[in-house]
Amino acid sequence: MADNPLIPFLSSYGSTATSDSLVDENVRIAVQRHGVKPIEAVAPRLERMQENFLGQSPVNLILTGTAGDGKTYHIRKFFLDVLSGSEDDWKTSGGRALAVPLSGGRTLHVVKDLSEVKDSVKAEILPRLADSLSGEDAANVWLIAANDGQLLKFWRDASSNEEYPEPDRTRYGAIYTTVMEMLRDDAETDPQGRVSALVFNLSRLADDTVFNQIVDSVVEHEQWDGGCTGCTVETTCPIRLNRELLRGADSPFRHRLAQVMRIAALNDRHLPIRYILVLVSNILLGDAANLDRPLMSCRTARKRARDLAYRYTNPFNNALGLNFRPRELEKLPVFSVMQSFGIGLETNNQIDRFLIDKPETPLLDKLEKADPTYGFSTFDQNRLEYLSGSLTNGGDDFEAAISAQRRRLFFLLGDADDISPWKLTIFQHAGRYLEFTGALAAGDKTVEERVVRSLIKGINRTLTGMMTEDGERLWLARSIGRLEGAVGRITLSKQPVYKGAGTERILIERHATTGRPQMRVAIHMRAIKESCENAFDLRPLQFEYLMRVADGSLPSSFSRQCQQELRHFALVSSTFLHSSSSGGEDEQAFVTVLSLTRTGQMQPESLDV
């Protein structure tokens, strides 16, 4: 029987870190080698590129990010499909800029990869590019792809190259500074107008729509239909069973993966499009029977189906790369991101009792219906051995089996089920974080206010060292001298409020590019409306820390980094409030010493200085 050529093609995405999956040109070679239609990767910024360059007032556009984000793919799609460029021109354009006429007499210069441009060509395009970026040349616009480091190095080297005249070096240095600030602040445009360019950082895409398009590009590939003709195990093939778990917009597995991708990106651990393709391919093809051959072929899949050896092809284990040797995982960042959640290692009594007791509940029926292959049919023997006290292999087999069931639970549980899936990870409040970010985007004040009060309580407990219940006012406390703990806590500023009367306010905002919540303090008076530039960026890590503190715990694994960032925010905010509310040098300063009442409320006592 003929094997499906799609399977070896998908294997090229997942076997090594230097696989064909990471370079656009190599993917096209793999397509020709296996004779299948290419996977249509998404280009989420293609429409905006088209609007910019085909509009009335095009500006320069820089695509940046990390390797595998799709920069070259975006430019190729735009050049070939939108501009109807020549395939031959594209193939030979690696070390030069392609010139394309636009309407209105302008010329577009396309540089598909800045790292491929030779030094002699860089010296030639450098002054022209600088003229365009500074707004001195409106007749020429540029489309450039470059990794963050390459882009900054290009301008940094130009600014320090003594072969260029001093005025030019100064101009290049100014462009370098501006581009660096834009990358640091995740800004698509320069708010001060010093550089005329759009900067699209493809590493900042954390959109569920993009993720679902990538999954669909694999699981709905046309080669699945008819590609397995004559296969005797098609209905029991583990590759196809794993595919079914990912298919459809209502797939709980897909939904949870998208949430994990979003949390990782909001924690600044973005996964490029190519690595998501690696992840999806490994979920489908992963096989743990022989770690030297971690991916199934059609022949392997038929053998696993005949032997009912589905414990080796578990897609929930594959999502964490458990079919690879540890040293190979270090080369595949997608799996280090997945494993950083601790899925399968974190648990509680409720979850483990559910797995061990196997209660006849609607939730159990729902899970078995969603996935009858990798549930209790593969776990029952280990479960019964545990209950009878006859564990084999020192209990290692049981521990591995129940960890696999925890992973299955995490990926199949719904957001509204009795068991929270996030209790199976180190980010136990991730569901609440996603709800919070969604509420900010939708303007849902009810959810926002409930979460913000918990955040304020967590901040107050961290800064004061006291188990305060205050979730309305922000107590920007610091210690006296070297004292730490609940003794000797003071504040030099007034306490900003989240709701209610007061000129000192707490503002909650959503970053336009990253989508992360941010907290900052502000002064709101009739004649003055000013906010502190420094904001507390609420990444999932900081959110988890504050929610746990608000619930009464202080996890040491989070505390040092989060406390340092929080104390910096408190110091800068306190200084801003103190200086903004000061009436002048003659105004009497004050120090507020903090203590706690029996009901958990902050009790300030002012001392004149």
Secondary structure as UniProt FT lines:
FT   HELIX           6..14
FT   TURN            17..18
FT   HELIX           20..22
FT   HELIX           24..34
FT   TURN            44..45
FT   HELIX           46..53
FT   STRAND          60..64
FT   TURN            67..68
FT   HELIX           71..77
FT   HELIX           78..82
FT   HELIX           87..91
FT   TURN            94..95
FT   STRAND          98..101
FT   HELIX           103..105
FT   STRAND          107..111
FT   HELIX           114..116
FT   HELIX           119..133
FT   TURN            134..135
FT   STRAND          140..145
FT   HELIX           148..160
FT   TURN            162..163
FT   HELIX           166..184
FT   TURN            185..186
FT   TURN            191..192
FT   STRAND          197..201
FT   HELIX           202..204
FT   HELIX           208..219
FT   HELIX           222..224
FT   TURN            225..230
FT   TURN            232..233
FT   HELIX           234..236
FT   HELIX           238..246
FT   TURN            249..250
FT   HELIX           252..266
FT   TURN            267..268
FT   HELIX           273..285
FT   TURN            291..292
FT   HELIX           298..307
FT   HELIX           310..312
FT   HELIX           315..318
FT   TURN            319..323
FT   HELIX           326..329
FT   TURN            330..331
FT   HELIX           333..339
FT   TURN            340..341
FT   TURN            343..345
FT   HELIX           349..357
FT   HELIX           362..370
FT   HELIX           376..388
FT   HELIX           393..395
FT   HELIX           396..412
FT   TURN            415..416
FT   HELIX           421..424
FT   TURN            428..429
FT   HELIX           430..442
FT   HELIX           445..464
FT   STRAND          478..479
FT   TURN            481..482
FT   TURN            485..486
FT   STRAND          489..491
FT   STRAND          504..510
FT   TURN            512..514
FT   STRAND          517..524
FT   STRAND          529..531
FT   STRAND          536..537
FT   HELIX           540..550
FT   TURN            551..552
FT   HELIX           556..581
FT   TURN            585..586
FT   STRAND          590..596
FT   TURN            598..599
FT   STRAND          602..608
//
